Amino acid sequence: MIYLSNFRTAGKDERAISIAAITPKWYKGAVRKDLAPKLSTLTSYKKGEITPLEYIFEYTDVIYKHDLEKLVKELDGHVLLCYCSKNEMCHRTLLGLCLHKELGVEIEEVGGYSDNIAEVYAEKGYAAELEADEKDLSDPKVAKILGDGKDLIGHWKELKAINRLDLFTIHT
């Protein structure tokens, strides 16, 4: 089980690990900067210079630079912290979603939801959807990628490689 929370709720928990781009000065626990979004990406997102979908893709790049099975072993039993409330689009939630979808890891928000994280993520309006039409599918490169039935997490890397992230939209 991996837990998620924010500094306010669980910042003094002995199991806590900060995955924030900037950790508060008062926080004395473990820090994993390698799991934080790039500060430039976060700043661009907060200023509205990039869309939520672009933010998701940028942070997903950070996640997939890791060996996910090894990462799960390292994070098991810990509480991953950032600043966001449980009602905001958040990189810790996206990390939890990826680990849940890829490896079936149980994820729970401390002081919040305990349902399936994939359902919670979609309910909060953070789900990205594929918007490929027949014209897009006539492109052999796109058809090859989309023809295998993968979901967003399976597709984004391959579509990014052929510069077709335009096929995704995010609904809120």
C-alpha positions as CSV (number, residue, x, y, z in Angstrom):
1,M,0.0,0.0,0.0
2,I,1.2,3.5,-0.9
3,Y,-0.4,6.5,0.8
4,L,-0.9,10.0,-0.6
5,S,-1.4,13.3,1.3
6,N,-0.3,16.9,1.6
7,F,2.1,18.5,4.0
8,R,-0.7,20.0,6.1
9,T,-2.4,16.7,6.7
10,A,0.5,14.3,7.1
11,G,3.7,16.4,7.1
12,K,4.7,15.1,10.5
13,D,4.0,11.5,9.8
14,E,7.1,9.4,10.2
15,R,6.3,7.5,7.0
16,A,6.2,10.7,5.0
17,I,8.2,11.4,1.8
18,S,8.1,14.8,0.1
19,I,7.7,14.5,-3.7
20,A,7.2,18.3,-4.1
21,A,9.3,20.5,-6.3
22,I,10.0,22.7,-3.3
23,T,9.8,21.2,0.2
24,P,8.7,23.4,3.1
25,K,11.6,24.5,5.4
26,W,9.8,23.1,8.5
27,Y,9.5,19.6,7.0
28,K,12.1,17.2,8.5
29,G,11.2,13.9,6.7
30,A,12.5,12.2,3.6
31,V,12.6,13.9,0.2
32,R,12.4,12.3,-3.3
33,K,13.2,15.1,-5.7
34,D,13.2,12.5,-8.5
35,L,9.5,12.1,-8.1
36,A,8.7,15.9,-8.1
37,P,7.5,17.6,-11.3
38,K,10.0,19.9,-12.9
39,L,9.8,23.3,-11.4
40,S,9.5,24.9,-14.8
41,T,6.6,22.6,-15.7
42,L,4.8,23.3,-12.5
43,T,5.3,27.1,-12.8
44,S,4.1,27.0,-16.4
45,Y,1.0,25.1,-15.4
46,K,0.2,27.4,-12.4
47,K,0.5,30.4,-14.7
48,G,-1.8,28.9,-17.3
49,E,1.0,28.7,-19.9
50,I,0.4,25.0,-20.4
51,T,-2.8,23.0,-20.3
52,P,-3.6,20.4,-17.6
53,L,-3.1,17.7,-20.3
54,E,0.4,19.1,-21.1
55,Y,1.2,19.1,-17.4
56,I,0.0,15.4,-17.1
57,F,2.2,14.4,-20.0
58,E,5.2,16.2,-18.7
59,Y,4.9,14.6,-15.2
60,T,4.2,11.2,-16.7
61,D,7.6,11.6,-18.4
62,V,9.1,11.9,-14.9
63,I,7.3,8.8,-13.6
64,Y,8.4,6.6,-16.5
65,K,12.1,7.4,-16.1
66,H,11.9,5.0,-13.1
67,D,11.8,1.2,-12.8
68,L,8.2,1.1,-11.5
69,E,8.5,-2.2,-9.7
70,K,11.6,-1.0,-7.9
71,L,9.9,2.3,-7.1
72,V,6.9,0.5,-5.6
73,K,9.1,-1.5,-3.3
74,E,10.9,1.7,-2.2
75,L,7.6,3.5,-1.5
76,D,5.6,0.7,0.1
77,G,4.1,1.8,3.3
78,H,5.1,5.5,2.9
79,V,3.0,8.6,2.6
80,L,3.9,10.7,-0.5
81,L,3.4,14.4,0.1
82,C,3.0,17.6,-1.9
83,Y,1.1,20.8,-1.2
84,C,-2.1,20.1,-3.1
85,S,-5.4,19.4,-1.5
86,K,-7.1,16.2,-2.4
87,N,-9.5,18.1,-4.6
88,E,-6.9,19.6,-6.9
89,M,-5.3,18.0,-10.0
90,C,-2.1,16.8,-8.5
91,H,1.1,14.9,-9.5
92,R,0.9,12.7,-6.4
93,T,-2.5,11.5,-7.6
94,L,-1.2,10.9,-11.1
95,L,1.8,8.9,-9.7
96,G,-0.6,6.8,-7.6
97,L,-2.8,6.3,-10.7
98,C,0.1,5.1,-12.8
99,L,1.4,2.7,-10.1
100,H,-2.1,1.4,-9.6
101,K,-2.8,0.9,-13.3
102,E,0.6,-0.5,-14.2
103,L,1.2,-2.8,-11.2
104,G,-2.1,-3.0,-9.3
105,V,-0.7,-1.2,-6.3
106,E,-3.2,-0.2,-3.6
107,I,-3.2,3.6,-3.2
108,E,-5.0,5.4,-0.4
109,E,-5.3,9.2,0.4
110,V,-4.6,9.8,4.1
111,G,-7.7,11.6,5.5
112,G,-9.5,11.3,2.2
113,Y,-10.8,8.8,-0.3
114,S,-10.0,5.2,0.0
115,D,-11.8,4.0,-3.2
116,N,-10.1,2.8,-6.3
117,I,-7.7,5.6,-7.4
118,A,-8.5,5.3,-11.1
119,E,-12.2,5.9,-10.4
120,V,-11.4,8.8,-8.1
121,Y,-9.0,10.4,-10.7
122,A,-11.7,10.2,-13.4
123,E,-14.5,11.4,-11.0
124,K,-12.4,14.5,-10.3
125,G,-12.3,15.3,-14.0
126,Y,-8.7,14.6,-14.6
127,A,-9.2,11.8,-17.2
128,A,-7.6,12.3,-20.5
129,E,-9.5,10.9,-23.5
130,L,-8.4,9.8,-26.9
131,E,-10.1,11.8,-29.7
132,A,-8.9,9.9,-32.8
133,D,-11.2,9.9,-35.8
134,E,-11.1,7.8,-39.0
135,K,-8.6,10.3,-40.6
136,D,-6.2,9.8,-37.7
137,L,-6.6,6.0,-37.8
138,S,-5.8,6.0,-41.5
139,D,-2.3,7.1,-40.5
140,P,-0.4,3.8,-40.2
141,K,1.7,5.0,-37.4
142,V,-1.3,6.1,-35.3
143,A,-3.3,2.9,-36.2
144,K,-0.4,0.7,-35.1
145,I,-0.3,2.4,-31.7
146,L,-4.0,2.6,-31.1
147,G,-4.9,-0.7,-32.5
148,D,-3.7,-2.7,-29.5
149,G,-6.4,-1.5,-27.0
150,K,-4.1,0.2,-24.5
151,D,-5.4,3.1,-22.3
152,L,-3.9,6.5,-21.9
153,I,-1.0,5.3,-19.9
154,G,-0.1,2.8,-22.5
155,H,-0.5,5.3,-25.4
156,W,1.0,8.6,-24.4
157,K,4.7,7.6,-24.8
158,E,4.2,6.1,-28.3
159,L,2.1,9.0,-29.5
160,K,4.6,11.5,-28.1
161,A,7.4,9.7,-30.1
162,I,5.5,10.4,-33.3
163,N,4.4,13.9,-32.2
164,R,0.7,13.1,-32.0
165,L,-0.3,14.2,-28.5
166,D,-2.9,16.3,-30.1
167,L,-5.1,13.2,-30.1
168,F,-5.7,13.6,-26.4
169,T,-8.0,16.0,-24.7
170,I,-8.8,16.4,-21.0
171,H,-12.3,16.7,-19.7
172,T,-13.1,18.5,-16.5
